Structures are given as structure tokens and as C-alpha cells.
Amino acid sequence: MEYKLDKGCHSVYSLQFHLVLVVKYRKKVLIGKLAERLKEIVEEVAQHFGAEIIEQETDKDHIHILFSSRPTIMLSRFVNSLKSVTSRKLRREFPEVMKKELWGGRFWSPSYFIATTGQVKLEDVKRYVQSQGRK
């Protein structure tokens, strides 16, 4: 297990998240150059926030992003920035796709999925916590 040290906050952490963003109307537009450009933009936004993309992949109508971050990051702000920046840039760079498939100026569905991921099983952590104070 790898821990990171945040000197400014005097903390040691290991935080990973699984994020899924879905294209509006489940349109299957995340292919080819558009999908590759999306991944580049995700990297740029993550870098701006100090998050690290561990893995990401598209599947025609959605993207899975596995990332790690500092404990000080506001997840909702990060996700909203990801959605707005990628939407704005992709609409500008791929106008033909937007006219044909995504009318109304929206690229992403308003909802998203995010979950923490662990490097240990929940049951192991529960057992460890329960064992505290015992010899």
C-alpha cells in the first residue's frame, strides 16, 4: 500500500476514487479521436486539481475514471469542473458530433457515480478497528 505525505496539511493519506460519467441521452459518441481527446482533457483538469489519474477508459456512452487525490480536494467541485471543462472543449472541438447527436448544449448527463476504492477489504478494516485496545 502506498501512502502520500501532504506536508502543508501535515497528513498522510491514500485516497482513491472510481468515477463514472455518462453522456447525455446515452449517445454513443465516445469513440475515436473524441474519446482520446476526452482522456487528454481529463488528465489536464486532474493535474490542475492536484489529482492523479490512475486509469481511465471510455465505453461509447460513458467513461470510467480511477483517480487518487489529496484529502483537501472538494470532490463535487472536481467532478463539476471535469464535466464542464470536458463538455465545453469537446463541443468546441467536435461541433459536428454535437449538432448531430447532442443538441441543447449538454454533453453529460446531470448525474454521476463516484465511490471510494480501497486497497484493503472493508471486513479487514472493521476487524482491525475492533481489535484496538486488546492485547
C-alpha positions, 0 to 999 in steps of 0.5 A, spaced: 500 500 500 502 506 498 501 512 502 502 520 500 505 525 505 501 532 504 506 536 508 502 543 508 496 539 511 501 535 515 497 528 513 498 522 510 493 519 506 491 514 500 485 516 497 482 513 491 476 514 487 472 510 481 468 515 477 463 514 472 460 519 467 455 518 462 453 522 456 447 525 455 441 521 452 446 515 452 449 517 445 454 513 443 459 518 441 465 516 445 469 513 440 475 515 436 479 521 436 473 524 441 474 519 446 482 520 446 481 527 446 476 526 452 482 522 456 487 528 454 482 533 457 481 529 463 488 528 465 489 536 464 483 538 469 486 532 474 493 535 474 490 542 475 486 539 481 492 536 484 489 529 482 492 523 479 489 519 474 490 512 475 486 509 469 481 511 465 477 508 459 471 510 455 465 505 453 461 509 447 456 512 452 460 513 458 467 513 461 470 510 467 475 514 471 480 511 477 483 517 480 487 518 487 487 525 490 489 529 496 484 529 502 483 537 501 480 536 494 472 538 494 470 532 490 463 535 487 467 541 485 472 536 481 467 532 478 463 539 476 469 542 473 471 535 469 464 535 466 464 542 464 471 543 462 470 536 458 463 538 455 465 545 453 472 543 449 469 537 446 463 541 443 468 546 441 472 541 438 467 536 435 461 541 433 459 536 428 458 530 433 454 535 437 449 538 432 448 531 430 447 527 436 447 532 442 443 538 441 441 543 447 448 544 449 449 538 454 454 533 453 453 529 460 448 527 463 446 531 470 448 525 474 454 521 476 457 515 480 463 516 484 465 511 490 471 510 494 476 504 492 480 501 497 486 497 497 484 493 503 477 489 504 472 493 508 471 486 513 479 487 514 478 494 516 472 493 521 476 487 524 482 491 525 478 497 528 475 492 533 481 489 535 484 496 538 485 496 545 486 488 546 492 485 547 
